[in-house]
Amino acid sequence: MEQSQVKEKLAEFIFAKKERQFDPQITFKQLMVKKTIVWCWGATEFTGYKEDALVFKVRGYKHKGYVVITLGFIDTYNIHLLSFKGEQVGETITDIYCDRLTDAIDSLVETV
């Protein structure tokens, strides 16, 4: 699958899942408070998709693909896992507060 097709699938997914806009840079900074954990995921290509999502690639022990973070209506994060082809893998994890975001992603991507 071409990269442009994957980006198109990601954009469609984000449009369907977004609840409210936020600043992805702030979310990135919240993740990087525990940067050694983030590095363990093999996280790369952090991208703020407009003001709708923070998207990045991971190569963790449990998940290899994209992590998409969106903000819910009640100011909690939603975490979505997608394959490298842009298809959702597993269920969305919802209602994650900012202080638990890194640990919640780590439980999905890396730790057993």
N, CA, C and O of each residue as an XYZ file, in Angstrom:
448
protein
N       0.841     -1.182      0.000
C       0.000      0.000      0.000
C       0.884      1.242      0.000
O       1.856      1.313      0.752
N       0.559      2.197     -0.819
C       1.355      3.414     -0.927
C       1.168      4.303      0.295
O       0.132      4.275      0.960
N       2.202      5.090      0.568
C       2.178      5.987      1.726
C       1.021      6.981      1.638
O       0.411      7.312      2.655
N       0.714      7.459      0.436
C      -0.386      8.419      0.284
C      -1.733      7.779      0.635
O      -2.610      8.450      1.181
N      -1.903      6.504      0.331
C      -3.140      5.801      0.682
C      -3.257      5.625      2.192
O      -4.342      5.748      2.761
N      -2.127      5.338      2.833
C      -2.121      5.184      4.285
C      -2.477      6.515      4.944
O      -3.275      6.551      5.880
N      -1.889      7.605      4.458
C      -2.190      8.926      5.017
C      -3.659      9.275      4.836
O      -4.267      9.887      5.713
N      -4.220      8.895      3.721
C      -5.638      9.139      3.463
C      -6.513      8.346      4.438
O      -7.503      8.866      4.954
N      -6.143      7.088      4.686
C      -6.886      6.264      5.648
C      -6.781      6.843      7.056
O      -7.760      6.863      7.802
N      -5.579      7.315      7.414
C      -5.400      7.929      8.723
C      -6.280      9.169      8.862
O      -6.928      9.359      9.892
N      -6.305     10.003      7.838
C      -7.123     11.221      7.866
C      -8.604     10.887      8.020
O      -9.313     11.544      8.782
N      -9.066      9.887      7.312
C     -10.471      9.467      7.423
C     -10.772      8.938      8.819
O     -11.823      9.233      9.389
N      -9.846      8.157      9.365
C     -10.030      7.604     10.705
C     -10.110      8.725     11.737
O     -10.996      8.735     12.591
N      -9.177      9.665     11.648
C      -9.145     10.782     12.600
C     -10.427     11.604     12.497
O     -11.003     11.984     13.517
N     -10.871     11.876     11.291
C     -12.098     12.644     11.104
C     -13.282     11.945     11.771
O     -14.139     12.601     12.362
N     -13.330     10.633     11.680
C     -14.437      9.872     12.261
C     -14.352      9.803     13.793
O     -15.382      9.721     14.463
N     -13.144      9.833     14.347
C     -12.956      9.619     15.787
C     -12.781     10.895     16.603
O     -12.926     10.861     17.825
N     -12.471     12.021     15.957
C     -12.204     13.234     16.735
C     -13.470     13.698     17.439
O     -14.574     13.593     16.906
N     -13.287     14.208     18.636
C     -14.411     14.746     19.387
C     -14.257     16.247     19.580
O     -15.228     16.997     19.475
N     -13.037     16.681     19.863
C     -12.790     18.115     20.011
C     -11.338     18.417     19.668
O     -10.489     17.525     19.664
N     -11.069     19.664     19.387
C      -9.724     20.060     18.994
C      -8.855     20.308     20.222
O      -9.345     20.620     21.307
N      -7.543     20.157     20.014
C      -6.568     20.387     21.076
C      -5.230     20.702     20.443
O      -5.085     20.643     19.222
N      -4.259     21.033     21.260
C      -2.916     21.347     20.770
C      -2.051     20.088     20.875
O      -1.661     19.710     21.980
N      -1.741     19.427     19.748
C      -0.921     18.211     19.800
C       0.471     18.433     20.407
O       1.062     17.499     20.950
N       0.997     19.661     20.319
C       2.322     19.944     20.899
C       2.296     19.776     22.418
O       3.255     19.278     23.007
N       1.213     20.186     23.040
C       1.094     20.031     24.494
C       1.042     18.546     24.854
O       1.674     18.115     25.819
N       0.302     17.782     24.092
C       0.203     16.337     24.327
C       1.569     15.678     24.139
O       1.951     14.806     24.919
N       2.304     16.092     23.108
C       3.656     15.570     22.885
C       4.533     15.852     24.108
O       5.258     14.970     24.567
N       4.470     17.052     24.624
C       5.274     17.415     25.800
C       4.875     16.576     27.015
O       5.726     16.201     27.822
N       3.571     16.282     27.144
C       3.122     15.439     28.254
C       3.696     14.028     28.139
O       4.091     13.432     29.141
N       3.741     13.499     26.922
C       4.342     12.180     26.709
C       5.822     12.178     27.059
O       6.325     11.230     27.662
N       6.514     13.242     26.679
C       7.965     13.293     26.831
C       8.424     13.532     28.268
O       9.625     13.562     28.533
N       7.496     13.699     29.186
C       7.873     13.759     30.601
C       8.531     12.434     31.001
O       9.425     12.397     31.846
N       8.067     11.352     30.375
C       8.656     10.029     30.605
C       9.297      9.549     29.298
O       8.914      8.515     28.750
N      10.260     10.301     28.820
C      10.810     10.030     27.478
C      11.510      8.690     27.350
O      11.550      8.135     26.252
N      12.068      8.144     28.431
C      12.712      6.833     28.295
C      11.683      5.749     27.975
O      11.980      4.795     27.256
N      10.479      5.903     28.512
C       9.412      4.945     28.186
C       9.024      5.091     26.720
O       8.866      4.095     26.013
N       8.872      6.328     26.266
C       8.498      6.590     24.866
C       9.565      6.046     23.927
O       9.233      5.472     22.889
N      10.831      6.212     24.267
C      11.923      5.694     23.427
C      11.846      4.171     23.323
O      12.162      3.608     22.275
N      11.429      3.499     24.403
C      11.330      2.033     24.375
C      10.316      1.546     23.346
O      10.398      0.405     22.892
N       9.370      2.388     22.977
C       8.385      2.005     21.966
C       8.948      2.086     20.558
O       8.302      1.635     19.612
N      10.136      2.651     20.400
C      10.661      2.902     19.058
C       9.821      3.962     18.354
O       9.638      3.917     17.137
N       9.316      4.911     19.128
C       8.398      5.931     18.600
C       9.115      6.899     17.662
O      10.178      7.429     17.983
N       8.508      7.116     16.498
C       9.053      8.040     15.498
C       7.913      8.769     14.804
O       6.737      8.452     14.985
N       8.288      9.728     14.027
C       7.371     10.455     13.141
C       6.161     11.034     13.871
O       5.020     10.842     13.453
N       6.425     11.743     14.964
C       5.340     12.418     15.683
C       4.775     13.514     14.799
O       5.508     14.375     14.313
N       3.470     13.475     14.596
C       2.813     14.432     13.715
C       1.516     14.909     14.350
O       0.673     14.109     14.756
N       1.375     16.216     14.428
C       0.097     16.775     14.855
C      -0.792     16.875     13.630
O      -0.460     17.582     12.678
N      -1.911     16.181     13.643
C      -2.834     16.234     12.520
C      -3.826     17.364     12.802
O      -4.774     17.214     13.571
N      -3.569     18.503     12.149
C      -4.352     19.714     12.395
C      -4.407     19.925     13.900
O      -3.375     19.863     14.569
N      -5.576     20.169     14.433
C      -5.754     20.256     15.887
C      -6.671     19.135     16.355
O      -7.402     19.267     17.336
N      -6.608     18.013     15.612
C      -7.528     16.913     15.869
C      -6.877     15.684     16.490
O      -7.560     14.902     17.150
N      -5.557     15.491     16.294
C      -4.917     14.266     16.778
C      -3.403     14.413     16.814
O      -2.822     15.235     16.106
N      -2.789     13.607     17.647
C      -1.347     13.396     17.624
C      -1.155     11.971     17.127
O      -1.718     11.029     17.684
N      -0.355     11.818     16.074
C      -0.139     10.510     15.445
C       1.358     10.221     15.441
O       2.168     11.104     15.156
N       1.721      8.976     15.761
C       3.125      8.583     15.656
C       3.219      7.078     15.439
O       2.292      6.323     15.734
N       4.371      6.669     14.914
C       4.636      5.250     14.677
C       5.365      4.663     15.875
O       6.161      5.338     16.527
N       5.080      3.389     16.155
C       5.790      2.671     17.210
C       6.204      1.291     16.702
O       5.606      0.734     15.782
N       7.231      0.771     17.327
C       7.673     -0.594     17.071
C       7.912     -1.256     18.428
O       9.035     -1.610     18.786
N       6.822     -1.406     19.160
C       6.887     -1.964     20.500
C       6.847     -3.476     20.499
O       6.745     -4.113     19.450
N       6.930     -4.030     21.677
C       6.900     -5.488     21.840
C       5.526     -6.041     21.476
O       5.427     -7.074     20.814
N       4.458     -5.352     21.909
C       3.094     -5.829     21.679
C       2.423     -5.231     20.447
O       1.563     -5.872     19.842
N       2.799     -4.029     20.073
C       2.160     -3.364     18.934
C       3.190     -2.675     18.066
O       4.074     -1.964     18.545
N       3.046     -2.908     16.778
C       3.851     -2.222     15.774
C       2.867     -1.574     14.808
O       2.052     -2.254     14.186
N       2.951     -0.271     14.693
C       2.031      0.460     13.834
C       1.893      1.892     14.307
O       2.844      2.484     14.817
N       0.709      2.442     14.136
C       0.442      3.822     14.526
C      -0.289      3.879     15.863
O      -1.074      2.995     16.206
N      -0.007      4.936     16.595
C      -0.789      5.314     17.762
C      -1.424      6.657     17.413
O      -0.736      7.593     17.005
N      -2.728      6.740     17.578
C      -3.463      7.980     17.315
C      -4.102      8.412     18.630
O      -4.851      7.656     19.249
N      -3.797      9.628     19.042
C      -4.356     10.174     20.278
C      -5.318     11.293     19.906
O      -4.955     12.226     19.189
N      -6.546     11.192     20.401
C      -7.537     12.237     20.211
C      -8.024     12.695     21.581
O      -7.822     12.012     22.586
N      -8.667     13.858     21.607
C      -9.179     14.390     22.864
C     -10.683     14.240     22.898
O     -11.377     14.608     21.950
N     -11.192     13.690     24.010
C     -12.624     13.491     24.171
C     -13.330     14.753     24.642
O     -12.696     15.741     25.012
N     -14.634     14.697     24.621
C     -15.450     15.843     25.017
C     -15.225     16.256     26.470
O     -15.393     17.427     26.811
N     -14.849     15.314     27.324
C     -14.674     15.628     28.745
C     -13.207     15.856     29.106
O     -12.802     15.650     30.250
N     -12.409     16.286     28.115
C     -10.990     16.604     28.316
C     -10.145     15.424     28.769
O      -9.173     15.595     29.504
N     -10.508     14.247     28.337
C      -9.664     13.079     28.545
C      -9.258     12.549     27.176
O      -9.937     12.788     26.177
N      -8.157     11.836     27.145
C      -7.625     11.338     25.882
C      -8.229      9.993     25.498
O      -8.644      9.204     26.347
N      -8.264      9.762     24.199
C      -8.638      8.472     23.633
C      -7.438      7.965     22.847
O      -6.815      8.722     22.103
N      -7.117      6.697     23.007
C      -5.954      6.102     22.350
C      -6.448      5.050     21.364
O      -7.218      4.155     21.713
N      -5.987      5.182     20.131
C      -6.364      4.263     19.069
C      -5.090      3.635     18.509
O      -4.102      4.335     18.287
N      -5.104      2.332     18.281
C      -3.975      1.638     17.660
C      -4.357      1.257     16.240
O      -5.427      0.697     16.001
N      -3.467      1.566     15.297
C      -3.696      1.235     13.899
C      -2.485      0.494     13.353
O      -1.365      0.679     13.829
N      -2.713     -0.328     12.373
C      -1.618     -1.033     11.710
C      -0.862     -0.046     10.829
O      -1.285      1.097     10.654
N       0.258     -0.498     10.277
C       1.013      0.354      9.351
C       0.227      0.605      8.065
O       0.583      1.489      7.285
N      -0.838     -0.164      7.841
C      -1.701      0.050      6.681
C      -2.848      1.011      6.992
O      -3.658      1.315      6.117
N      -2.918      1.486      8.230
C      -3.945      2.443      8.614
C      -5.260      1.830      9.037
O      -6.287      2.510      9.045
N      -5.248      0.553      9.390
C      -6.464     -0.142      9.817
C      -6.451     -0.286     11.334
O      -5.419     -0.612     11.922
N      -7.600     -0.042     11.967
C      -7.676     -0.127     13.423
C      -7.396     -1.542     13.897
O      -7.873     -2.522     13.326
N      -6.603     -1.617     14.965
C      -6.235     -2.879     15.587
C      -6.714     -2.802     17.031
O      -6.296     -1.915     17.775
N      -7.571     -3.706     17.428
C      -8.065     -3.700     18.795
C      -9.077     -2.598     19.040
O      -9.553     -1.943     18.113
N      -9.392     -2.410     20.317
C     -10.390     -1.433     20.705
C      -9.743     -0.114     21.089
O      -8.562     -0.059     21.433
N     -10.532      0.940     21.024
C     -10.093      2.256     21.470
C     -10.140      2.305     22.993
O     -11.099      1.832     23.604
N      -9.120      2.868     23.597
C      -9.082      3.075     25.037
C      -9.490      4.525     25.276
O      -8.909      5.439     24.691
N     -10.477      4.738     26.124
C     -11.013      6.088     26.323
C     -10.841      6.556     27.765
O     -10.505      5.786     28.664
N     -11.083      7.844     27.943
C     -11.110      8.481     29.267
C      -9.790      8.378     30.022
O      -9.761      8.050     31.208
N      -8.697      8.664     29.315
C      -7.362      8.642     29.918
C      -6.957     10.078     30.269
O      -6.910     10.944     29.395
N      -6.669     10.323     31.531
C      -6.212     11.646     31.959
C      -4.753     11.844     31.573
O      -4.012     10.877     31.398
N      -4.347     13.103     31.442
C      -3.014     13.414     30.922
C      -1.891     12.788     31.752
O      -0.862     12.408     31.193
N      -2.063     12.672     33.056
C      -1.001     12.115     33.891
C      -0.860     10.593     33.740
O       0.114     10.016     34.224
N      -1.811      9.947     33.080
C      -1.770      8.499     32.863
C      -1.543      8.135     31.400
O      -1.495      6.953     31.058
N      -1.404      9.133     30.536
C      -1.334      8.894     29.096
C      -0.165      7.996     28.706
O      -0.360      7.008     27.999
N       1.033      8.319     29.148
C       2.211      7.531     28.778
C       2.092      6.096     29.278
O       2.394      5.155     28.543
N       1.662      5.926     30.505
C       1.532      4.578     31.060
C       0.461      3.767     30.335
O       0.625      2.566     30.117
N      -0.638      4.428     29.962
C      -1.708      3.733     29.234
C      -1.212      3.264     27.871
O      -1.489      2.136     27.462
N      -0.487      4.116     27.176
C       0.063      3.723     25.871
C       1.084      2.610     26.057
O       1.120      1.662     25.274
N       1.913      2.721     27.086
C       2.925      1.691     27.331
C       2.282      0.325     27.547
O       2.807     -0.685     27.076
N       1.163      0.280     28.245
C       0.496     -1.009     28.475
C      -0.051     -1.592     27.176
O      -0.190     -2.810     27.063
N      -0.360     -0.752     26.203
C      -0.874     -1.233     24.909
C       0.244     -1.607     23.930
O       0.081     -2.502     23.101
N       1.370     -0.914     24.037
C       2.427     -1.037     23.024
C       3.588     -1.921     23.478
O       4.133     -2.681     22.678
N       3.964     -1.831     24.729
C       5.233     -2.444     25.128
C       5.145     -3.483     26.229
O       5.645     -4.594     26.056
N       4.527     -3.161     27.353
C       4.612     -4.050     28.511
C       3.606     -5.188     28.438
O       2.536     -5.071     27.842
N       3.983     -6.269     29.055
C       3.134     -7.474     29.050
C       2.217     -7.455     30.244
O       1.422     -8.377     30.426
